[in-house]
Amino acid sequence: MKNNIKPKVTLVGAGPGDADLITLKGIKALQKADIVLYDALVNKELLEYIPVDTPAIFVGKRFENHSYTQEQINQLIVDSALTYGHVVRLKGGDSFVFGRGHEEIMYARAHNIETSVIPGISSSIAVPELQQIPLTSRGISESFWVLTGTTKKGEVSADIELAAQSNATAIILMGVHQLRQICALYQKYNKGQQAVAVIQNGSLPDEKIALGTIDTIVDVALDQAVGSPAIIVIGDVVKEHPEYLLEISKQHFKDLIQNR
């Protein structure tokens, strides 16, 4: 480390995908960075805010496709701070919502490196909102739960079964590959008619949405080719989507035709 380098790590949440949804403070951090380490879900347009001579390194992790392990990322953050100075760690959504951001900050702090956090707009809130689905609504839902669909061991989170027994809106991240198992948990508690939305690439031009019920959503998502990365919203608030009733009517009519 050179004598004039002051190691620092700033964790920046990039928002749900649309480049315009990063905070102004996040943009200012990118403009002052000495090096940027960015994730797979970060909109590449945001890299335009980085000074031309500032290196930007992709360290993204996607389903079954990791360019770096988490341990390697932690060490790279520290090494970059000691070598370059100000590291901006740019992560999709909000880095403290299933983003491993706190883990990275703690690792840097353990190496006596100054740290700061700039929150991002979490996809768990922004993506349903952009589809005009409220997470809470008077007389419909009094709370919402944000859950991971897949644990570190690759299993469905036990908290989803708890959510299935409540009246809360459930927002499930990283759960599309477990959609069938998640629906089975809700069916166990007689929630087959509960409204569901699966929203892929939320806030981006290629955003897609599947609307249905616990009993139908797996087939609807397959028919409409809605896949990962996506969030799952379960609860009566999904019925507030402007097209929900129309989509359910279409599905009901299709079932009638097939069963004739």
LOVEXDO-572577 format. One record per residue (C-alpha): residue in three letters; residue number from 0; x, y, z. Coordinates in Angstrom, 3 decimals, decimal comma. Each point is the difference from the previous one (the first is absolute). Layout:
N
(ALA; NUM; (X; Y; Z))
...
This chain:
260
(MET; 0; (0,000; 0,000; 0,000))
(LYS; 1; (1,288; 3,423; -0,971))
(ASN; 2; (0,328; 2,620; 2,727))
(ASN; 3; (-2,526; 2,359; -1,613))
(ILE; 4; (-2,753; -2,627; -0,289))
(LYS; 5; (-2,795; 0,076; 2,530))
(PRO; 6; (-1,898; -3,318; -0,100))
(LYS; 7; (-3,775; 0,357; 0,028))
(VAL; 8; (-2,968; -2,139; -1,027))
(THR; 9; (-3,383; 1,461; -0,928))
(LEU; 10; (-2,857; -2,431; -0,461))
(VAL; 11; (-2,496; 1,359; -2,546))
(GLY; 12; (-3,435; -1,424; -0,774))
(ALA; 13; (-0,681; 0,347; -3,734))
(GLY; 14; (-3,767; -0,424; 0,214))
(PRO; 15; (-2,247; -2,571; -1,717))
(GLY; 16; (1,364; 0,327; -3,536))
(ASP; 17; (-1,091; 3,250; -1,622))
(ALA; 18; (3,121; 2,181; 0,010))
(ASP; 19; (-2,071; 3,052; 0,963))
(LEU; 20; (-0,959; -1,628; 3,306))
(ILE; 21; (3,448; 0,241; 1,586))
(THR; 22; (0,262; 2,763; 2,596))
(LEU; 23; (1,791; 3,274; -0,673))
(LYS; 24; (2,366; -0,823; 2,861))
(GLY; 25; (0,814; -3,298; -1,686))
(ILE; 26; (0,873; 1,798; -3,241))
(LYS; 27; (2,292; 2,407; 1,871))
(ALA; 28; (1,817; -2,951; 1,577))
(LEU; 29; (0,591; -1,573; -3,423))
(GLN; 30; (1,416; 3,286; -1,278))
(LYS; 31; (2,512; 0,089; 2,865))
(ALA; 32; (1,006; -3,677; -0,123))
(ASP; 33; (3,566; -1,188; -0,505))
(ILE; 34; (-1,302; -3,462; -0,958))
(VAL; 35; (-3,477; -1,513; -0,371))
(LEU; 36; (-0,993; -3,613; 0,615))
(TYR; 37; (-3,459; -0,683; -1,435))
(ASP; 38; (-2,527; -2,850; -0,016))
(ALA; 39; (-1,946; -1,830; -2,715))
(LEU; 40; (-3,321; 1,744; 0,635))
(VAL; 41; (1,488; 3,500; -0,250))
(ASN; 42; (-1,127; 1,952; -3,051))
(LYS; 43; (3,082; 0,550; -2,175))
(GLU; 44; (-1,183; 3,563; -0,715))
(LEU; 45; (1,115; 0,893; 3,519))
(LEU; 46; (3,608; -0,697; -0,956))
(GLU; 47; (-0,113; 3,176; -2,099))
(TYR; 48; (0,178; 2,010; 3,228))
(ILE; 49; (3,425; -1,457; 0,783))
(PRO; 50; (3,006; 2,149; -1,016))
(VAL; 51; (1,619; -1,242; -3,210))
(ASP; 52; (3,288; -0,977; 1,664))
(THR; 53; (-1,686; -1,820; 2,920))
(PRO; 54; (0,016; -3,809; -0,273))
(ALA; 55; (-3,328; -1,834; 0,268))
(ILE; 56; (0,045; -3,721; 0,751))
(PHE; 57; (-2,947; -2,364; -0,447))
(VAL; 58; (-0,342; -2,330; 2,991))
(GLY; 59; (-3,567; -1,144; -0,616))
(LYS; 60; (-1,695; -3,132; 1,252))
(ARG; 61; (-3,060; -1,449; -1,731))
(PHE; 62; (-1,841; -3,285; 0,492))
(GLU; 63; (2,584; -2,811; -0,367))
(ASN; 64; (2,419; 2,440; -1,678))
(HIS; 65; (2,458; 1,705; 2,342))
(SER; 66; (2,958; 1,924; -1,391))
(TYR; 67; (1,345; 0,349; 3,567))
(THR; 68; (-0,858; -1,705; 3,255))
(GLN; 69; (-1,176; 2,229; 2,835))
(GLU; 70; (3,287; -0,585; 1,816))
(GLN; 71; (1,939; 1,116; -3,087))
(ILE; 72; (-2,152; 3,118; -0,310))
(ASN; 73; (0,610; 0,884; 3,656))
(GLN; 74; (3,753; -0,279; -0,487))
(LEU; 75; (-0,107; 1,910; -3,300))
(ILE; 76; (-1,773; 2,886; 1,726))
(VAL; 77; (2,753; 0,221; 2,602))
(ASP; 78; (2,830; -0,413; -2,524))
(SER; 79; (-1,545; 2,661; -2,252))
(ALA; 80; (-0,343; 2,472; 2,874))
(LEU; 81; (3,623; -0,472; 1,001))
(THR; 82; (1,180; 0,323; -3,615))
(TYR; 83; (-2,267; 2,697; -1,437))
(GLY; 84; (-1,614; 1,833; 2,927))
(HIS; 85; (-3,743; 0,614; -0,293))
(VAL; 86; (-1,877; -3,159; -1,011))
(VAL; 87; (-3,631; 0,344; -1,039))
(ARG; 88; (-1,735; -3,342; 0,340))
(LEU; 89; (-3,032; 0,295; -2,279))
(LYS; 90; (-2,762; -2,510; 0,657))
(GLY; 91; (-3,500; -0,449; -1,416))
(GLY; 92; (-3,039; 1,110; 1,989))
(ASP; 93; (0,917; 0,766; 3,580))
(SER; 94; (3,179; -1,723; 1,117))
(PHE; 95; (-1,304; -0,805; 3,490))
(VAL; 96; (-3,068; -1,869; -1,305))
(PHE; 97; (1,331; -3,480; -0,879))
(GLY; 98; (2,968; 1,689; -1,622))
(ARG; 99; (2,822; -1,198; 2,261))
(GLY; 100; (0,933; 3,654; 0,397))
(HIS; 101; (0,329; -0,087; 3,779))
(GLU; 102; (2,305; -2,999; -0,290))
(GLU; 103; (2,271; 1,930; -2,353))
(ILE; 104; (0,028; 3,103; 2,183))
(MET; 105; (0,857; -2,030; 3,096))
(TYR; 106; (2,908; -1,638; -1,829))
(ALA; 107; (1,384; 3,403; -1,024))
(ARG; 108; (-0,428; 1,372; 3,521))
(ALA; 109; (1,868; -3,007; 1,392))
(HIS; 110; (2,951; 1,210; -2,085))
(ASN; 111; (-0,256; 3,519; 1,483))
(ILE; 112; (-1,388; 1,494; -3,210))
(GLU; 113; (-2,421; 2,912; 0,185))
(THR; 114; (-3,477; -0,941; -1,214))
(SER; 115; (-3,285; 1,703; -0,861))
(VAL; 116; (-3,356; -1,093; -1,398))
(ILE; 117; (-2,236; 1,722; -2,540))
(PRO; 118; (-3,421; -1,705; -0,033))
(GLY; 119; (-1,647; -1,034; -3,246))
(ILE; 120; (-3,630; -0,424; -0,994))
(SER; 121; (-0,795; -3,638; 0,683))
(SER; 122; (-1,644; -2,009; -2,764))
(SER; 123; (-2,205; -1,553; 2,680))
(ILE; 124; (-1,851; 3,306; 0,289))
(ALA; 125; (0,619; 1,728; -3,324))
(VAL; 126; (-0,897; -2,808; -2,404))
(PRO; 127; (-3,538; -0,657; 1,327))
(GLU; 128; (-0,554; 3,756; 0,311))
(LEU; 129; (0,950; 0,576; -3,635))
(GLN; 130; (-2,665; -2,578; -0,893))
(GLN; 131; (-2,487; 1,952; 2,172))
(ILE; 132; (-0,137; -2,786; 2,571))
(PRO; 133; (-0,066; 1,480; 3,521))
(LEU; 134; (1,829; -2,002; 2,646))
(THR; 135; (-2,442; 1,195; 2,634))
(SER; 136; (-3,488; 1,347; -0,527))
(ARG; 137; (-2,640; 0,964; 2,513))
(GLY; 138; (-2,432; -2,853; 0,499))
(ILE; 139; (2,107; -2,398; -2,111))
(SER; 140; (3,473; -0,412; 1,502))
(GLU; 141; (1,445; 1,381; 3,219))
(SER; 142; (3,591; -1,183; -0,504))
(PHE; 143; (2,440; -1,410; -2,494))
(TRP; 144; (2,805; -2,528; 0,361))
(VAL; 145; (3,105; 0,001; -2,167))
(LEU; 146; (1,401; -3,508; -0,224))
(THR; 147; (2,683; -1,914; -1,839))
(GLY; 148; (-1,333; -2,827; -2,100))
(THR; 149; (3,168; -2,043; 0,206))
(THR; 150; (2,274; -0,433; 3,013))
(LYS; 151; (3,775; -0,403; -0,079))
(LYS; 152; (-0,561; -3,771; -0,111))
(GLY; 153; (-2,202; 0,337; -3,084))
(GLU; 154; (-3,194; -0,782; 1,898))
(VAL; 155; (-3,299; 1,883; 0,259))
(SER; 156; (0,094; 2,356; 2,985))
(ALA; 157; (-1,950; -1,273; 3,005))
(ASP; 158; (-1,305; 3,551; 0,482))
(ILE; 159; (-2,118; -0,373; -3,138))
(GLU; 160; (-2,126; -2,605; 1,760))
(LEU; 161; (-0,540; 2,486; 2,820))
(ALA; 162; (-0,992; 2,655; -2,530))
(ALA; 163; (-2,473; -2,422; -1,573))
(GLN; 164; (-1,828; -0,188; 3,324))
(SER; 165; (-0,349; 3,782; 0,277))
(ASN; 166; (-1,985; 2,691; -1,807))
(ALA; 167; (3,152; 1,975; -0,766))
(THR; 168; (1,143; 0,845; -3,491))
(ALA; 169; (3,015; -2,195; -0,817))
(ILE; 170; (2,735; 1,333; -2,283))
(ILE; 171; (2,373; -2,805; -0,856))
(LEU; 172; (3,384; 0,687; -1,571))
(MET; 173; (2,118; -2,659; -1,706))
(GLY; 174; (-2,929; -2,411; 0,024))
(VAL; 175; (-0,995; -0,601; -3,628))
(HIS; 176; (1,862; -3,314; -0,168))
(GLN; 177; (-1,944; -1,055; 3,110))
(LEU; 178; (-3,392; 1,259; -1,185))
(ARG; 179; (-1,641; -3,422; -0,103))
(GLN; 180; (1,164; -0,827; 3,548))
(ILE; 181; (-1,083; 3,421; 1,269))
(CYS; 182; (-3,478; -0,485; -1,460))
(ALA; 183; (-0,200; -3,440; 1,615))
(LEU; 184; (0,597; 1,594; 3,407))
(TYR; 185; (-2,870; 2,447; -0,547))
(GLN; 186; (-2,257; -2,791; -1,238))
(LYS; 187; (0,754; -1,886; 3,212))
(TYR; 188; (-1,826; 2,805; 1,822))
(ASN; 189; (-2,907; 0,146; -2,454))
(LYS; 190; (1,268; 3,133; -1,731))
(GLY; 191; (-0,433; -1,294; -3,545))
(GLN; 192; (-2,055; 3,028; -1,051))
(GLN; 193; (2,462; 2,516; 1,428))
(ALA; 194; (1,068; 2,579; -2,597))
(VAL; 195; (3,578; -0,141; -1,304))
(ALA; 196; (2,192; 2,094; -2,280))
(VAL; 197; (3,391; -1,015; -1,378))
(ILE; 198; (1,882; 2,992; -1,387))
(GLN; 199; (3,170; -0,461; -2,059))
(ASN; 200; (2,520; 2,780; -0,735))
(GLY; 201; (-2,015; 2,492; 2,016))
(SER; 202; (0,401; 3,682; -1,014))
(LEU; 203; (1,803; -0,901; -3,261))
(PRO; 204; (-1,338; 0,271; -3,581))
(ASP; 205; (-0,220; -3,818; -0,293))
(GLU; 206; (-2,008; -0,355; 3,224))
(LYS; 207; (-2,525; -2,866; -0,044))
(ILE; 208; (-2,737; -0,946; 2,449))
(ALA; 209; (-2,052; -3,134; 0,592))
(LEU; 210; (-3,221; 0,397; 1,975))
(GLY; 211; (-1,945; -2,875; 1,494))
(THR; 212; (-0,795; -1,906; 3,158))
(ILE; 213; (2,002; -2,456; 2,062))
(ASP; 214; (-1,749; -2,806; -1,910))
(THR; 215; (0,732; 1,442; -3,463))
(ILE; 216; (3,150; 2,131; 0,170))
(VAL; 217; (2,513; -2,758; -0,790))
(ASP; 218; (-1,704; -0,755; -3,323))
(VAL; 219; (-0,616; 3,681; -0,756))
(ALA; 220; (3,659; 0,883; 0,582))
(LEU; 221; (1,059; -2,857; -2,283))
(ASP; 222; (-2,496; 0,975; -2,720))
(GLN; 223; (1,155; 3,618; 0,061))
(ALA; 224; (3,696; -0,913; 0,324))
(VAL; 225; (0,435; 2,045; 3,160))
(GLY; 226; (3,168; -1,082; 1,769))
(SER; 227; (3,041; 1,190; 1,908))
(PRO; 228; (0,925; 2,599; 1,177))
(ALA; 229; (-3,435; 0,658; 1,423))
(ILE; 230; (-1,874; 0,660; 3,205))
(ILE; 231; (-3,136; -1,753; 1,201))
(VAL; 232; (-2,802; 1,934; 1,668))
(ILE; 233; (-2,666; -1,991; 1,848))
(GLY; 234; (-3,070; 1,547; 1,615))
(ASP; 235; (-3,343; 1,665; -0,572))
(VAL; 236; (1,772; 3,242; -0,962))
(VAL; 237; (0,906; -1,627; -3,334))
(LYS; 238; (-3,698; 0,249; -0,898))
(GLU; 239; (0,515; 3,773; -0,107))
(HIS; 240; (2,109; -0,378; -3,148))
(PRO; 241; (-1,922; 1,719; -2,833))
(GLU; 242; (-0,061; -3,164; -2,125))
(TYR; 243; (-0,432; -2,663; 2,685))
(LEU; 244; (-3,724; -0,653; -0,407))
(LEU; 245; (0,324; -0,076; -3,779))
(GLU; 246; (2,848; -2,516; 0,143))
(ILE; 247; (-1,864; -2,254; 2,441))
(SER; 248; (-3,076; 0,124; -2,244))
(LYS; 249; (2,132; -1,031; -2,999))
(GLN; 250; (1,452; -2,916; 1,941))
(HIS; 251; (-3,457; -1,103; 1,141))
(PHE; 252; (-1,346; 0,147; -3,570))
(LYS; 253; (3,007; -1,991; -1,257))
(ASP; 254; (-0,674; -2,693; 2,625))
(LEU; 255; (-3,649; -0,191; -1,047))
(ILE; 256; (0,940; -0,495; -3,652))
(GLN; 257; (2,578; -2,677; 0,814))
(ASN; 258; (-2,426; -1,893; 2,248))
(ARG; 259; (-2,894; -0,063; -2,503))
